[in-house]
Amino acid sequence: MRTGNYLVLAGFVALGVAAPVRAQAPATPPATPPATIVQANDPQLKFEREVFSYPGRSRRDPFMPLTGQNAGIMFSDIKLHMILFDDDPSRSIVAVSDAANKQYRLRRGDSVGNATVVDIGRTRVVFSVSDFGIRRQEVLEMKPTGRSVLR
């Protein structure tokens, strides 16, 4: 019987055709590595994952930088120098300066640093100040100089 198999195999080789493959016995699974024995005094790795939750309603985003694009003059650095008041709110002008003594002329709706002009009165200016995503209103008032004021 073996001689017949060789003849068939020789015939396939002569024709250039691969011989049919015999079914092989199933391979034995690879041996599993032996279990490691851990002594009581040996250090052990423990992987834990920290989970954070942040209620962001009305709070500053903790991942926004404190400096950079939003950094500029702060409201606390603004000094009020002059108010040019007009009954038409769009024509009123305020002159302020920052800590570096840079002058700004602002109208209603203009912003400087973290402050926006909301209202201009005869002797006071109302600002909307944004600190870390929270808005509040601040008022700067003209100090009396003892000079007469034209009305």
C-alpha positions as CSV (number, residue, x, y, z in Angstrom):
1,M,0.0,0.0,0.0
2,R,2.8,2.3,0.7
3,T,4.2,1.9,-2.8
4,G,1.0,3.1,-4.3
5,N,1.1,6.3,-2.3
6,Y,4.7,7.0,-3.5
7,L,3.6,6.5,-7.1
8,V,0.7,8.9,-6.8
9,L,3.1,11.4,-5.2
10,A,5.7,10.9,-8.0
11,G,2.9,11.5,-10.6
12,F,1.9,14.8,-8.9
13,V,5.5,16.0,-8.8
14,A,6.0,15.1,-12.5
15,L,2.9,17.1,-13.4
16,G,3.9,20.1,-11.2
17,V,0.9,19.7,-9.0
18,A,1.2,19.8,-5.3
19,A,0.4,16.5,-3.6
20,P,-2.6,16.3,-1.3
21,V,-1.7,16.8,2.3
22,R,-2.5,14.1,4.7
23,A,-4.6,15.0,7.7
24,Q,-2.3,15.4,10.7
25,A,-3.1,14.7,14.3
26,P,-4.2,17.7,16.3
27,A,-1.2,19.7,17.7
28,T,-0.8,19.6,21.4
29,P,-1.6,23.0,23.1
30,P,1.5,24.9,24.2
31,A,2.4,24.4,27.8
32,T,1.1,27.1,30.2
33,P,3.8,28.8,32.2
34,P,3.9,27.7,35.8
35,A,2.1,30.0,38.3
36,T,4.2,32.5,40.2
37,I,4.2,32.1,43.9
38,V,4.0,35.5,45.7
39,Q,5.3,35.7,49.2
40,A,3.5,37.8,51.9
41,N,6.4,40.3,52.1
42,D,6.8,40.8,48.3
43,P,5.6,44.1,46.9
44,Q,2.5,43.8,44.8
45,L,1.4,46.1,41.9
46,K,-2.1,47.4,42.3
47,F,-3.7,49.5,39.4
48,E,-6.4,51.9,40.4
49,R,-8.0,54.6,38.2
50,E,-9.0,57.9,39.7
51,V,-12.3,59.3,38.5
52,F,-13.2,63.0,38.8
53,S,-16.5,64.7,38.5
54,Y,-16.8,68.4,38.2
55,P,-20.2,70.2,38.5
56,G,-19.5,73.0,36.0
57,R,-22.6,75.1,36.5
58,S,-21.6,78.6,37.3
59,R,-18.0,77.6,38.0
60,R,-14.8,78.4,36.1
61,D,-13.5,75.7,33.8
62,P,-10.5,74.3,35.7
63,F,-8.7,73.4,32.4
64,M,-8.7,76.9,31.0
65,P,-5.4,78.7,31.5
66,L,-5.3,81.5,34.0
67,T,-2.9,83.4,31.7
68,G,-2.6,83.8,28.0
69,Q,-5.3,85.3,25.7
70,N,-7.6,86.3,28.5
71,A,-4.7,87.7,30.6
72,G,-4.6,91.5,30.4
73,I,-5.2,94.4,32.7
74,M,-7.4,93.5,35.6
75,F,-10.3,95.7,36.8
76,S,-8.5,96.4,40.0
77,D,-5.8,98.1,38.0
78,I,-8.2,100.5,36.2
79,K,-8.2,104.2,37.3
80,L,-11.0,106.5,36.3
81,H,-9.7,109.9,35.1
82,M,-12.6,111.6,33.2
83,I,-16.2,111.2,32.2
84,L,-17.6,113.1,29.2
85,F,-21.3,112.6,29.8
86,D,-24.0,113.2,27.2
87,D,-27.8,112.5,27.5
88,D,-27.4,110.2,24.5
89,P,-25.6,107.1,26.0
90,S,-23.9,106.3,22.7
91,R,-22.0,109.6,22.8
92,S,-20.7,109.5,26.4
93,I,-16.9,108.7,26.8
94,V,-14.9,107.6,29.7
95,A,-11.1,108.0,30.1
96,V,-9.3,105.4,32.2
97,S,-5.8,104.1,32.6
98,D,-4.2,100.9,33.7
99,A,-1.3,100.2,36.1
100,A,1.2,100.8,33.3
101,N,-0.4,104.3,32.8
102,K,-1.7,103.3,29.4
103,Q,-4.7,105.5,28.5
104,Y,-8.0,104.1,27.2
105,R,-11.1,106.0,25.9
106,L,-14.1,103.8,26.3
107,R,-17.8,104.0,25.2
108,R,-20.7,102.0,26.3
109,G,-20.1,98.3,25.3
110,D,-16.3,98.7,25.0
111,S,-14.0,96.3,26.9
112,V,-10.6,96.7,28.5
113,G,-9.0,93.7,30.1
114,N,-11.6,91.8,32.0
115,A,-14.1,94.7,32.2
116,T,-16.8,95.9,29.9
117,V,-18.5,99.3,30.2
118,V,-22.2,98.8,30.9
119,D,-23.4,102.3,31.7
120,I,-21.9,105.8,31.9
121,G,-23.5,108.3,34.3
122,R,-22.6,111.9,35.2
123,T,-20.3,110.9,38.1
124,R,-20.0,107.1,37.8
125,V,-19.2,104.3,35.4
126,V,-20.7,100.8,35.7
127,F,-18.5,97.9,34.5
128,S,-19.3,94.2,34.0
129,V,-16.2,92.3,35.2
130,S,-15.5,88.7,34.3
131,D,-13.2,86.8,36.7
132,F,-12.7,83.1,35.9
133,G,-16.0,82.9,34.0
134,I,-18.1,84.6,36.7
135,R,-19.5,88.0,35.9
136,R,-20.1,90.7,38.5
137,Q,-20.8,94.5,38.3
138,E,-18.4,97.1,39.7
139,V,-18.8,100.8,39.8
140,L,-16.1,103.5,39.5
141,E,-17.0,107.0,40.7
142,M,-15.4,110.3,40.1
143,K,-13.9,111.8,43.2
144,P,-14.9,115.4,43.9
145,T,-12.1,117.8,43.0
146,G,-13.6,120.9,44.5
147,R,-13.9,122.5,41.0
148,S,-17.3,123.6,39.8
149,V,-19.0,121.4,37.3
150,L,-20.8,122.8,34.3
151,R,-24.3,121.5,33.9
